[in-house]
Amino acid sequence: MGFLTRVVAMLGIICAGLTLPLRAEDSPGAALFRSNCAICHAADASGNTALGKKNNIKDLKSPEAQKATDTEWFELISKGKKPMPPFAGRLKEEQIHQIISYLRELGKKK
C-alpha cells in the first residue's frame, strides 16, 4: 500500500506539472487576446505579424514591456494608442484584466 500511494502521488505531481503550462493558454485572457489582439501582436504576443512589423509593435513578453504596471496596460488597452484602437467599448473591464493576467503569464515564460 505504501508503494502504491507513492506511485499515485508521483503521477499526480507529474500530471500537475504537465497541465500547469496549459493553464495560461486555456485562460479566458488567452482567448480574448487571440480574438482581439493577435492580429497585430501575434498569438505569442511577439508582435511578429505583418501589421506588427509595419507598426513596430513591441514583444509584450519582453522585460521592457513587462515593466509596465497593470494600470498602465489597462489604460493603454482601454484608451488605445495610435494605431491601436481603444477597446473600452469592445471589452469589459474584467476582460481587459484577464488579458493583462495572460500577458503577465507569457512574460514569466520568456
GIURJO-V139752 format. One record per residue. N is the residue number from 1. RES is the residue in one letter. SS is DSSP state (~ for helix, > for strand, _ for the rest). PSI is psi in radians with two decimals (* if undefined). BURIAL is I if it has 9 or more other ideal C-beta (glycine too) atoms within 8 Angstrom, else O. Layout:
n | res | ss | psi | burial
N | RES | SS | PSI | BURIAL
N | RES | SS | PSI | BURIAL
This chain:
n | res | ss | psi | burial
1 | M | _ | -0.68 | O
2 | G | ~ | -0.72 | O
3 | F | ~ | -0.78 | O
4 | L | ~ | -0.71 | O
5 | T | ~ | -0.74 | O
6 | R | ~ | -0.69 | O
7 | V | ~ | -0.80 | O
8 | V | ~ | -0.73 | O
9 | A | ~ | -0.75 | O
10 | M | ~ | -0.75 | O
11 | L | ~ | -0.69 | O
12 | G | ~ | -0.74 | O
13 | I | ~ | -0.75 | O
14 | I | ~ | -0.80 | O
15 | C | ~ | -0.71 | O
16 | A | ~ | -0.73 | O
17 | G | ~ | -0.57 | O
18 | L | ~ | -0.52 | O
19 | T | ~ | -0.37 | O
20 | L | ~ | -0.79 | O
21 | P | ~ | -0.41 | O
22 | L | ~ | -0.36 | O
23 | R | ~ | -0.77 | I
24 | A | ~ | -0.77 | I
25 | E | ~ | -0.41 | O
26 | D | _ | 0.05 | O
27 | S | _ | 2.77 | I
28 | P | ~ | -0.61 | O
29 | G | ~ | -0.63 | I
30 | A | ~ | -0.80 | I
31 | A | ~ | -0.72 | O
32 | L | ~ | -0.72 | I
33 | F | ~ | -0.81 | I
34 | R | ~ | -0.69 | I
35 | S | ~ | -0.33 | O
36 | N | ~ | -0.44 | I
37 | C | _ | -0.48 | I
38 | A | ~ | -0.44 | I
39 | I | ~ | -0.59 | O
40 | C | ~ | -0.73 | I
41 | H | ~ | -0.11 | I
42 | A | _ | 2.70 | I
43 | A | _ | -0.52 | O
44 | D | _ | 0.16 | O
45 | A | _ | 0.30 | I
46 | S | _ | -0.31 | I
47 | G | _ | 0.13 | I
48 | N | _ | 1.18 | O
49 | T | _ | 2.97 | I
50 | A | ~ | -0.82 | O
51 | L | ~ | -0.64 | I
52 | G | ~ | -0.77 | I
53 | K | ~ | -0.72 | I
54 | K | ~ | -0.67 | O
55 | N | _ | 0.17 | O
56 | N | _ | 0.85 | O
57 | I | _ | 2.37 | I
58 | K | _ | 2.71 | O
59 | D | _ | 2.02 | I
60 | L | _ | -0.16 | I
61 | K | _ | -0.20 | I
62 | S | _ | 2.66 | I
63 | P | ~ | -0.64 | O
64 | E | ~ | -0.85 | O
65 | A | ~ | -0.64 | I
66 | Q | ~ | -0.26 | I
67 | K | _ | -0.40 | O
68 | A | _ | 2.48 | O
69 | T | _ | 2.84 | O
70 | D | ~ | -0.66 | O
71 | T | ~ | -0.74 | O
72 | E | ~ | -0.76 | O
73 | W | ~ | -0.70 | I
74 | F | ~ | -0.81 | I
75 | E | ~ | -0.78 | O
76 | L | ~ | -0.80 | I
77 | I | ~ | -0.75 | I
78 | S | ~ | -0.87 | I
79 | K | ~ | -0.35 | O
80 | G | _ | 2.99 | I
81 | K | > | 2.10 | O
82 | K | _ | 2.28 | O
83 | P | _ | 0.06 | O
84 | M | > | 2.25 | O
85 | P | _ | 2.82 | O
86 | P | _ | 2.50 | O
87 | F | _ | 0.07 | I
88 | A | _ | -0.65 | O
89 | G | _ | -0.28 | O
90 | R | _ | -0.58 | O
91 | L | _ | 2.55 | I
92 | K | _ | 2.79 | O
93 | E | ~ | -0.77 | O
94 | E | ~ | -0.68 | O
95 | Q | ~ | -0.67 | I
96 | I | ~ | -0.73 | I
97 | H | ~ | -0.62 | I
98 | Q | ~ | -0.69 | I
99 | I | ~ | -0.76 | I
100 | I | ~ | -0.76 | I
101 | S | ~ | -0.73 | I
102 | Y | ~ | -0.78 | I
103 | L | ~ | -0.62 | I
104 | R | ~ | -0.74 | I
105 | E | ~ | -0.74 | I
106 | L | ~ | -0.69 | I
107 | G | ~ | -0.54 | I
108 | K | ~ | -0.45 | O
109 | K | ~ | -0.29 | O
110 | K | _ | * | O
